[in-house]
């Protein structure tokens, strides 16, 4: 699933902010850096995945 840029706020308070684990990964950072040096700001090159695991009740 690709939602693109999220301009709104994502509310994660449904679990009272208690998270067992949060993992963030990103691809395309090197390519974005090269393109930014060559042509200015690189749009749509980096992709992020953020995963949350709630703490057990």
Phi and psi in degrees as a GROMACS rama.xvg file:
@    title "Ramachandran Plot"
@    xaxis  label "Phi"
@    yaxis  label "Psi"
@TYPE xy
-124.256  111.326  UNK-2
-92.9988  -7.02089  UNK-3
69.269  -158.838  UNK-4
-73.2543  135.082  UNK-5
-103.857  106.452  UNK-6
-79.3892  -22.2044  UNK-7
-85.1784  172.972  UNK-8
-90.3389  135.927  UNK-9
-99.3229  118.249  UNK-10
-88.2704  116.574  UNK-11
-108.879  20.9676  UNK-12
-85.252  0.0745807  UNK-13
-59.7514  -24.4365  UNK-14
-106.615  24.9068  UNK-15
57.5741  23.8652  UNK-16
71.1997  15.5768  UNK-17
-95.8339  104.881  UNK-18
-117.783  135.127  UNK-19
-77.2865  -39.3928  UNK-20
-153.666  142.71  UNK-21
-130.628  130.069  UNK-22
-126.438  132.566  UNK-23
-124.779  130.538  UNK-24
-132.671  153.913  UNK-25
-141.167  140.516  UNK-26
-122.86  156.881  UNK-27
90.0944  5.70499  UNK-28
-66.0198  -41.603  UNK-29
-62.9328  -44.1588  UNK-30
-64.5572  -40.7172  UNK-31
-62.136  -40.9767  UNK-32
-63.1593  -46.6746  UNK-33
-61.2501  -47.003  UNK-34
-63.9602  -37.7356  UNK-35
-64.6199  -38.5969  UNK-36
-67.9375  -35.415  UNK-37
-83.3905  -42.696  UNK-38
-126.979  1.51168  UNK-39
102.066  -157.732  UNK-40
-61.9941  127.484  UNK-41
-92.304  122.592  UNK-42
-103.448  136.928  UNK-43
72.488  21.6087  UNK-44
-96.6829  -43.5707  UNK-45
-78.7051  141.673  UNK-46
-128.139  133.094  UNK-47
-116.114  145.817  UNK-48
-128.943  124.046  UNK-49
-122.324  124.694  UNK-50
-121.397  139.573  UNK-51
-124.313  135.877  UNK-52
-118.551  119.002  UNK-53
-70.2782  149.958  UNK-54
-69.2219  139.889  UNK-55
-61.5459  142.972  UNK-56
